[in-house]
Amino acid sequence: QIAGGSRTIVSTMLESHLVAGAQSLDDGTSGLLYGQSVTDACMGWETTVEVLDGLAAAVRARRSKS
């Protein structure tokens, strides 16, 4: 939609962390994996980079239409 020229999308929110997914605190904090969410499941760093690169390309395409 953005690349197509739509101006109705003005913001976005990504749930991102270093490691994809989520982990539970049910067993305490001793076995937690560094960089993985303990709340909502998040996309990992590599996916975040791909999504942001795609968003940036879409914004550039929209700007070239004006």
mmCIF file as gemmi writes it, N, C-alpha and C atoms, coordinates in Angstrom:
data_model
loop_
_atom_site.group_PDB
_atom_site.id
_atom_site.type_symbol
_atom_site.label_atom_id
_atom_site.label_alt_id
_atom_site.label_comp_id
_atom_site.label_asym_id
_atom_site.label_entity_id
_atom_site.label_seq_id
_atom_site.pdbx_PDB_ins_code
_atom_site.Cartn_x
_atom_site.Cartn_y
_atom_site.Cartn_z
_atom_site.occupancy
_atom_site.B_iso_or_equiv
_atom_site.pdbx_formal_charge
_atom_site.auth_seq_id
_atom_site.auth_asym_id
_atom_site.pdbx_PDB_model_num
ATOM 1 N N . GLN Axp A 1 ? 0.818 -1.191 0 1 0 ? 1 A 1
ATOM 2 C CA . GLN Axp A 1 ? 0 0 0 1 0 ? 1 A 1
ATOM 3 C C . GLN Axp A 1 ? 0.866 1.26 0 1 0 ? 1 A 1
ATOM 4 N N . ILE Axp A 2 ? 1.891 1.262 0.822 1 0 ? 2 A 1
ATOM 5 C CA . ILE Axp A 2 ? 2.772 2.433 0.884 1 0 ? 2 A 1
ATOM 6 C C . ILE Axp A 2 ? 3.485 2.61 -0.449 1 0 ? 2 A 1
ATOM 7 N N . ALA Axp A 3 ? 4.063 1.544 -0.968 1 0 ? 3 A 1
ATOM 8 C CA . ALA Axp A 3 ? 4.78 1.622 -2.243 1 0 ? 3 A 1
ATOM 9 C C . ALA Axp A 3 ? 3.854 2.039 -3.376 1 0 ? 3 A 1
ATOM 10 N N . GLY Axp A 4 ? 2.586 1.685 -3.254 1 0 ? 4 A 1
ATOM 11 C CA . GLY Axp A 4 ? 1.607 2.051 -4.263 1 0 ? 4 A 1
ATOM 12 C C . GLY Axp A 4 ? 1.171 3.499 -4.197 1 0 ? 4 A 1
ATOM 13 N N . GLY Axp A 5 ? 1.608 4.23 -3.186 1 0 ? 5 A 1
ATOM 14 C CA . GLY Axp A 5 ? 1.308 5.65 -3.089 1 0 ? 5 A 1
ATOM 15 C C . GLY Axp A 5 ? 0.328 6.028 -1.992 1 0 ? 5 A 1
ATOM 16 N N . SER Axp A 6 ? -0.206 5.045 -1.266 1 0 ? 6 A 1
ATOM 17 C CA . SER Axp A 6 ? -1.164 5.352 -0.202 1 0 ? 6 A 1
ATOM 18 C C . SER Axp A 6 ? -0.526 6.249 0.853 1 0 ? 6 A 1
ATOM 19 N N . ARG Axp A 7 ? -1.273 7.256 1.261 1 0 ? 7 A 1
ATOM 20 C CA . ARG Axp A 7 ? -0.811 8.155 2.321 1 0 ? 7 A 1
ATOM 21 C C . ARG Axp A 7 ? -1.616 7.963 3.602 1 0 ? 7 A 1
ATOM 22 N N . THR Axp A 8 ? -2.453 6.917 3.64 1 0 ? 8 A 1
ATOM 23 C CA . THR Axp A 8 ? -3.267 6.682 4.83 1 0 ? 8 A 1
ATOM 24 C C . THR Axp A 8 ? -2.495 5.958 5.93 1 0 ? 8 A 1
ATOM 25 N N . ILE Axp A 9 ? -1.389 5.325 5.596 1 0 ? 9 A 1
ATOM 26 C CA . ILE Axp A 9 ? -0.544 4.669 6.603 1 0 ? 9 A 1
ATOM 27 C C . ILE Axp A 9 ? 0.524 5.672 7.017 1 0 ? 9 A 1
ATOM 28 N N . VAL Axp A 10 ? 0.481 6.059 8.285 1 0 ? 10 A 1
ATOM 29 C CA . VAL Axp A 10 ? 1.407 7.086 8.756 1 0 ? 10 A 1
ATOM 30 C C . VAL Axp A 10 ? 2.357 6.578 9.843 1 0 ? 10 A 1
ATOM 31 N N . SER Axp A 11 ? 2.132 5.355 10.318 1 0 ? 11 A 1
ATOM 32 C CA . SER Axp A 11 ? 3.032 4.808 11.329 1 0 ? 11 A 1
ATOM 33 C C . SER Axp A 11 ? 2.917 3.286 11.326 1 0 ? 11 A 1
ATOM 34 N N . THR Axp A 12 ? 3.836 2.664 12.033 1 0 ? 12 A 1
ATOM 35 C CA . THR Axp A 12 ? 3.81 1.211 12.171 1 0 ? 12 A 1
ATOM 36 C C . THR Axp A 12 ? 4.435 0.836 13.51 1 0 ? 12 A 1
ATOM 37 N N . MET Axp A 13 ? 4.119 -0.347 13.983 1 0 ? 13 A 1
ATOM 38 C CA . MET Axp A 13 ? 4.713 -0.841 15.216 1 0 ? 13 A 1
ATOM 39 C C . MET Axp A 13 ? 5.191 -2.267 14.979 1 0 ? 13 A 1
ATOM 40 N N . LEU Axp A 14 ? 6.412 -2.531 15.352 1 0 ? 14 A 1
ATOM 41 C CA . LEU Axp A 14 ? 6.985 -3.863 15.231 1 0 ? 14 A 1
ATOM 42 C C . LEU Axp A 14 ? 7.312 -4.381 16.625 1 0 ? 14 A 1
ATOM 43 N N . GLU Axp A 15 ? 6.984 -5.638 16.88 1 0 ? 15 A 1
ATOM 44 C CA . GLU Axp A 15 ? 7.394 -6.27 18.137 1 0 ? 15 A 1
ATOM 45 C C . GLU Axp A 15 ? 8.652 -7.062 17.817 1 0 ? 15 A 1
ATOM 46 N N . SER Axp A 16 ? 9.78 -6.548 18.252 1 0 ? 16 A 1
ATOM 47 C CA . SER Axp A 16 ? 11.063 -7.082 17.843 1 0 ? 16 A 1
ATOM 48 C C . SER Axp A 16 ? 11.988 -7.266 19.042 1 0 ? 16 A 1
ATOM 49 N N . HIS Axp A 17 ? 12.811 -8.299 18.955 1 0 ? 17 A 1
ATOM 50 C CA . HIS Axp A 17 ? 13.83 -8.546 19.976 1 0 ? 17 A 1
ATOM 51 C C . HIS Axp A 17 ? 15.003 -9.23 19.277 1 0 ? 17 A 1
ATOM 52 N N . LEU Axp A 18 ? 16.047 -9.511 19.986 1 0 ? 18 A 1
ATOM 53 C CA . LEU Axp A 18 ? 17.208 -10.147 19.372 1 0 ? 18 A 1
ATOM 54 C C . LEU Axp A 18 ? 16.904 -11.561 18.901 1 0 ? 18 A 1
ATOM 55 N N . VAL Axp A 19 ? 16.158 -12.326 19.711 1 0 ? 19 A 1
ATOM 56 C CA . VAL Axp A 19 ? 15.817 -13.721 19.403 1 0 ? 19 A 1
ATOM 57 C C . VAL Axp A 19 ? 14.309 -13.803 19.203 1 0 ? 19 A 1
ATOM 58 N N . ALA Axp A 20 ? 13.877 -14.477 18.15 1 0 ? 20 A 1
ATOM 59 C CA . ALA Axp A 20 ? 12.449 -14.601 17.849 1 0 ? 20 A 1
ATOM 60 C C . ALA Axp A 20 ? 11.72 -15.42 18.914 1 0 ? 20 A 1
ATOM 61 N N . GLY Axp A 21 ? 10.427 -15.131 19.07 1 0 ? 21 A 1
ATOM 62 C CA . GLY Axp A 21 ? 9.583 -15.895 19.974 1 0 ? 21 A 1
ATOM 63 C C . GLY Axp A 21 ? 9.448 -15.251 21.332 1 0 ? 21 A 1
ATOM 64 N N . ALA Axp A 22 ? 8.971 -16.048 22.274 1 0 ? 22 A 1
ATOM 65 C CA . ALA Axp A 22 ? 8.808 -15.6 23.661 1 0 ? 22 A 1
ATOM 66 C C . ALA Axp A 22 ? 9.126 -16.768 24.579 1 0 ? 22 A 1
ATOM 67 N N . GLN Axp A 23 ? 9.432 -16.454 25.792 1 0 ? 23 A 1
ATOM 68 C CA . GLN Axp A 23 ? 9.708 -17.491 26.786 1 0 ? 23 A 1
ATOM 69 C C . GLN Axp A 23 ? 8.912 -17.203 28.046 1 0 ? 23 A 1
ATOM 70 N N . SER Axp A 24 ? 8.733 -18.231 28.828 1 0 ? 24 A 1
ATOM 71 C CA . SER Axp A 24 ? 7.894 -18.138 30.014 1 0 ? 24 A 1
ATOM 72 C C . SER Axp A 24 ? 8.735 -17.934 31.272 1 0 ? 24 A 1
ATOM 73 N N . LEU Axp A 25 ? 8.157 -17.215 32.207 1 0 ? 25 A 1
ATOM 74 C CA . LEU Axp A 25 ? 8.793 -17.039 33.512 1 0 ? 25 A 1
ATOM 75 C C . LEU Axp A 25 ? 8.26 -18.05 34.534 1 0 ? 25 A 1
ATOM 76 N N . ASP Axp A 26 ? 7.484 -19.029 34.069 1 0 ? 26 A 1
ATOM 77 C CA . ASP Axp A 26 ? 6.867 -19.998 34.98 1 0 ? 26 A 1
ATOM 78 C C . ASP Axp A 26 ? 7.872 -20.716 35.865 1 0 ? 26 A 1
ATOM 79 N N . ASP Axp A 27 ? 9.074 -20.976 35.347 1 0 ? 27 A 1
ATOM 80 C CA . ASP Axp A 27 ? 10.092 -21.694 36.114 1 0 ? 27 A 1
ATOM 81 C C . ASP Axp A 27 ? 11.137 -20.758 36.722 1 0 ? 27 A 1
ATOM 82 N N . GLY Axp A 28 ? 10.8 -19.483 36.818 1 0 ? 28 A 1
ATOM 83 C CA . GLY Axp A 28 ? 11.749 -18.516 37.362 1 0 ? 28 A 1
ATOM 84 C C . GLY Axp A 28 ? 12.634 -17.944 36.279 1 0 ? 28 A 1
ATOM 85 N N . THR Axp A 29 ? 13.69 -17.297 36.694 1 0 ? 29 A 1
ATOM 86 C CA . THR Axp A 29 ? 14.55 -16.603 35.739 1 0 ? 29 A 1
ATOM 87 C C . THR Axp A 29 ? 15.861 -17.325 35.456 1 0 ? 29 A 1
ATOM 88 N N . SER Axp A 30 ? 16.099 -18.465 36.069 1 0 ? 30 A 1
ATOM 89 C CA . SER Axp A 30 ? 17.408 -19.107 35.947 1 0 ? 30 A 1
ATOM 90 C C . SER Axp A 30 ? 17.702 -19.63 34.543 1 0 ? 30 A 1
ATOM 91 N N . GLY Axp A 31 ? 16.699 -20.063 33.8 1 0 ? 31 A 1
ATOM 92 C CA . GLY Axp A 31 ? 16.966 -20.642 32.49 1 0 ? 31 A 1
ATOM 93 C C . GLY Axp A 31 ? 16.601 -19.753 31.323 1 0 ? 31 A 1
ATOM 94 N N . LEU Axp A 32 ? 16.494 -18.456 31.556 1 0 ? 32 A 1
ATOM 95 C CA . LEU Axp A 32 ? 16.074 -17.56 30.486 1 0 ? 32 A 1
ATOM 96 C C . LEU Axp A 32 ? 17.154 -17.391 29.419 1 0 ? 32 A 1
ATOM 97 N N . LEU Axp A 33 ? 16.697 -17.258 28.189 1 0 ? 33 A 1
ATOM 98 C CA . LEU Axp A 33 ? 17.588 -17.035 27.061 1 0 ? 33 A 1
ATOM 99 C C . LEU Axp A 33 ? 17.746 -15.523 26.866 1 0 ? 33 A 1
ATOM 100 N N . TYR Axp A 34 ? 18.987 -15.046 26.863 1 0 ? 34 A 1
ATOM 101 C CA . TYR Axp A 34 ? 19.251 -13.623 26.678 1 0 ? 34 A 1
ATOM 102 C C . TYR Axp A 34 ? 18.746 -13.178 25.307 1 0 ? 34 A 1
ATOM 103 N N . GLY Axp A 35 ? 18.039 -12.064 25.284 1 0 ? 35 A 1
ATOM 104 C CA . GLY Axp A 35 ? 17.601 -11.484 24.034 1 0 ? 35 A 1
ATOM 105 C C . GLY Axp A 35 ? 16.264 -11.982 23.529 1 0 ? 35 A 1
ATOM 106 N N . GLN Axp A 36 ? 15.55 -12.774 24.329 1 0 ? 36 A 1
ATOM 107 C CA . GLN Axp A 36 ? 14.225 -13.242 23.927 1 0 ? 36 A 1
ATOM 108 C C . GLN Axp A 36 ? 13.185 -12.7 24.898 1 0 ? 36 A 1
ATOM 109 N N . SER Axp A 37 ? 12.08 -12.243 24.342 1 0 ? 37 A 1
ATOM 110 C CA . SER Axp A 37 ? 11.025 -11.612 25.129 1 0 ? 37 A 1
ATOM 111 C C . SER Axp A 37 ? 10.445 -12.551 26.185 1 0 ? 37 A 1
ATOM 112 N N . VAL Axp A 38 ? 9.994 -11.973 27.279 1 0 ? 38 A 1
ATOM 113 C CA . VAL Axp A 38 ? 9.254 -12.726 28.297 1 0 ? 38 A 1
ATOM 114 C C . VAL Axp A 38 ? 7.798 -12.271 28.323 1 0 ? 38 A 1
ATOM 115 N N . THR Axp A 39 ? 7.421 -11.444 27.383 1 0 ? 39 A 1
ATOM 116 C CA . THR Axp A 39 ? 6.025 -10.99 27.306 1 0 ? 39 A 1
ATOM 117 C C . THR Axp A 39 ? 5.404 -11.517 26.021 1 0 ? 39 A 1
ATOM 118 N N . ASP Axp A 40 ? 5.366 -10.709 24.982 1 0 ? 40 A 1
ATOM 119 C CA . ASP Axp A 40 ? 4.776 -11.116 23.709 1 0 ? 40 A 1
ATOM 120 C C . ASP Axp A 40 ? 5.818 -11.779 22.82 1 0 ? 40 A 1
ATOM 121 N N . ALA Axp A 41 ? 5.352 -12.678 21.957 1 0 ? 41 A 1
ATOM 122 C CA . ALA Axp A 41 ? 6.255 -13.256 20.961 1 0 ? 41 A 1
ATOM 123 C C . ALA Axp A 41 ? 6.686 -12.155 20.002 1 0 ? 41 A 1
ATOM 124 N N . CYS Axp A 42 ? 7.966 -12.079 19.746 1 0 ? 42 A 1
ATOM 125 C CA . CYS Axp A 42 ? 8.525 -11.032 18.891 1 0 ? 42 A 1
ATOM 126 C C . CYS Axp A 42 ? 9.239 -11.65 17.704 1 0 ? 42 A 1
ATOM 127 N N . MET Axp A 43 ? 9.409 -10.831 16.66 1 0 ? 43 A 1
ATOM 128 C CA . MET Axp A 43 ? 10.244 -11.281 15.551 1 0 ? 43 A 1
ATOM 129 C C . MET Axp A 43 ? 11.7 -11.115 15.965 1 0 ? 43 A 1
ATOM 130 N N . GLY Axp A 44 ? 12.562 -11.914 15.391 1 0 ? 44 A 1
ATOM 131 C CA . GLY Axp A 44 ? 13.984 -11.841 15.69 1 0 ? 44 A 1
ATOM 132 C C . GLY Axp A 44 ? 14.67 -10.725 14.926 1 0 ? 44 A 1
ATOM 133 N N . TRP Axp A 45 ? 15.945 -10.521 15.221 1 0 ? 45 A 1
ATOM 134 C CA . TRP Axp A 45 ? 16.706 -9.429 14.636 1 0 ? 45 A 1
ATOM 135 C C . TRP Axp A 45 ? 16.764 -9.515 13.117 1 0 ? 45 A 1
ATOM 136 N N . GLU Axp A 46 ? 17.047 -10.693 12.556 1 0 ? 46 A 1
ATOM 137 C CA . GLU Axp A 46 ? 17.18 -10.824 11.113 1 0 ? 46 A 1
ATOM 138 C C . GLU Axp A 46 ? 15.878 -10.441 10.405 1 0 ? 46 A 1
ATOM 139 N N . THR Axp A 47 ? 14.755 -10.905 10.927 1 0 ? 47 A 1
ATOM 140 C CA . THR Axp A 47 ? 13.458 -10.568 10.341 1 0 ? 47 A 1
ATOM 141 C C . THR Axp A 47 ? 13.183 -9.078 10.468 1 0 ? 47 A 1
ATOM 142 N N . THR Axp A 48 ? 13.546 -8.496 11.605 1 0 ? 48 A 1
ATOM 143 C CA . THR Axp A 48 ? 13.353 -7.068 11.816 1 0 ? 48 A 1
ATOM 144 C C . THR Axp A 48 ? 14.089 -6.263 10.752 1 0 ? 48 A 1
ATOM 145 N N . VAL Axp A 49 ? 15.321 -6.63 10.471 1 0 ? 49 A 1
ATOM 146 C CA . VAL Axp A 49 ? 16.11 -5.932 9.462 1 0 ? 49 A 1
ATOM 147 C C . VAL Axp A 49 ? 15.427 -6.038 8.097 1 0 ? 49 A 1
ATOM 148 N N . GLU Axp A 50 ? 14.949 -7.236 7.743 1 0 ? 50 A 1
ATOM 149 C CA . GLU Axp A 50 ? 14.268 -7.432 6.455 1 0 ? 50 A 1
ATOM 150 C C . GLU Axp A 50 ? 13.009 -6.574 6.361 1 0 ? 50 A 1
ATOM 151 N N . VAL Axp A 51 ? 12.221 -6.547 7.434 1 0 ? 51 A 1
ATOM 152 C CA . VAL Axp A 51 ? 10.98 -5.768 7.433 1 0 ? 51 A 1
ATOM 153 C C . VAL Axp A 51 ? 11.278 -4.274 7.309 1 0 ? 51 A 1
ATOM 154 N N . LEU Axp A 52 ? 12.253 -3.789 8.051 1 0 ? 52 A 1
ATOM 155 C CA . LEU Axp A 52 ? 12.59 -2.366 7.981 1 0 ? 52 A 1
ATOM 156 C C . LEU Axp A 52 ? 13.177 -1.988 6.62 1 0 ? 52 A 1
ATOM 157 N N . ASP Axp A 53 ? 13.976 -2.885 6.03 1 0 ? 53 A 1
ATOM 158 C CA . ASP Axp A 53 ? 14.491 -2.627 4.684 1 0 ? 53 A 1
ATOM 159 C C . ASP Axp A 53 ? 13.338 -2.55 3.683 1 0 ? 53 A 1
ATOM 160 N N . GLY Axp A 54 ? 12.366 -3.448 3.806 1 0 ? 54 A 1
ATOM 161 C CA . GLY Axp A 54 ? 11.206 -3.421 2.922 1 0 ? 54 A 1
ATOM 162 C C . GLY Axp A 54 ? 10.37 -2.171 3.106 1 0 ? 54 A 1
ATOM 163 N N . LEU Axp A 55 ? 10.193 -1.753 4.342 1 0 ? 55 A 1
ATOM 164 C CA . LEU Axp A 55 ? 9.447 -0.531 4.628 1 0 ? 55 A 1
ATOM 165 C C . LEU Axp A 55 ? 10.156 0.689 4.049 1 0 ? 55 A 1
ATOM 166 N N . ALA Axp A 56 ? 11.459 0.744 4.215 1 0 ? 56 A 1
ATOM 167 C CA . ALA Axp A 56 ? 12.23 1.865 3.662 1 0 ? 56 A 1
ATOM 168 C C . ALA Axp A 56 ? 12.113 1.903 2.14 1 0 ? 56 A 1
ATOM 169 N N . ALA Axp A 57 ? 12.158 0.753 1.495 1 0 ? 57 A 1
ATOM 170 C CA . ALA Axp A 57 ? 12.01 0.699 0.034 1 0 ? 57 A 1
ATOM 171 C C . ALA Axp A 57 ? 10.622 1.169 -0.379 1 0 ? 57 A 1
ATOM 172 N N . ALA Axp A 58 ? 9.596 0.794 0.383 1 0 ? 58 A 1
ATOM 173 C CA . ALA Axp A 58 ? 8.23 1.221 0.079 1 0 ? 58 A 1
ATOM 174 C C . ALA Axp A 58 ? 8.083 2.729 0.214 1 0 ? 58 A 1
ATOM 175 N N . VAL Axp A 59 ? 8.693 3.302 1.234 1 0 ? 59 A 1
ATOM 176 C CA . VAL Axp A 59 ? 8.63 4.759 1.426 1 0 ? 59 A 1
ATOM 177 C C . VAL Axp A 59 ? 9.351 5.466 0.281 1 0 ? 59 A 1
ATOM 178 N N . ARG Axp A 60 ? 10.506 4.939 -0.113 1 0 ? 60 A 1
ATOM 179 C CA . ARG Axp A 60 ? 11.216 5.545 -1.253 1 0 ? 60 A 1
ATOM 180 C C . ARG Axp A 60 ? 10.359 5.484 -2.517 1 0 ? 60 A 1
ATOM 181 N N . ALA Axp A 61 ? 9.68 4.363 -2.74 1 0 ? 61 A 1
ATOM 182 C CA . ALA Axp A 61 ? 8.814 4.222 -3.915 1 0 ? 61 A 1
ATOM 183 C C . ALA Axp A 61 ? 7.661 5.214 -3.851 1 0 ? 61 A 1
ATOM 184 N N . ARG Axp A 62 ? 7.065 5.377 -2.671 1 0 ? 62 A 1
ATOM 185 C CA . ARG Axp A 62 ? 5.97 6.335 -2.537 1 0 ? 62 A 1
ATOM 186 C C . ARG Axp A 62 ? 6.442 7.756 -2.804 1 0 ? 62 A 1
ATOM 187 N N . ARG Axp A 63 ? 7.599 8.098 -2.271 1 0 ? 63 A 1
ATOM 188 C CA . ARG Axp A 63 ? 8.136 9.454 -2.47 1 0 ? 63 A 1
ATOM 189 C C . ARG Axp A 63 ? 8.427 9.736 -3.94 1 0 ? 63 A 1
ATOM 190 N N . SER Axp A 64 ? 8.829 8.709 -4.687 1 0 ? 64 A 1
ATOM 191 C CA . SER Axp A 64 ? 9.138 8.912 -6.101 1 0 ? 64 A 1
ATOM 192 C C . SER Axp A 64 ? 7.865 9.137 -6.928 1 0 ? 64 A 1
ATOM 193 N N . LYS Axp A 65 ? 6.7 8.784 -6.385 1 0 ? 65 A 1
ATOM 194 C CA . LYS Axp A 65 ? 5.426 8.979 -7.08 1 0 ? 65 A 1
ATOM 195 C C . LYS Axp A 65 ? 4.912 10.405 -6.938 1 0 ? 65 A 1
ATOM 196 N N . SER Axp A 66 ? 5.435 11.159 -5.949 1 0 ? 66 A 1
ATOM 197 C CA . SER Axp A 66 ? 4.901 12.512 -5.746 1 0 ? 66 A 1
ATOM 198 C C . SER Axp A 66 ? 5.685 13.562 -6.472 1 0 ? 66 A 1
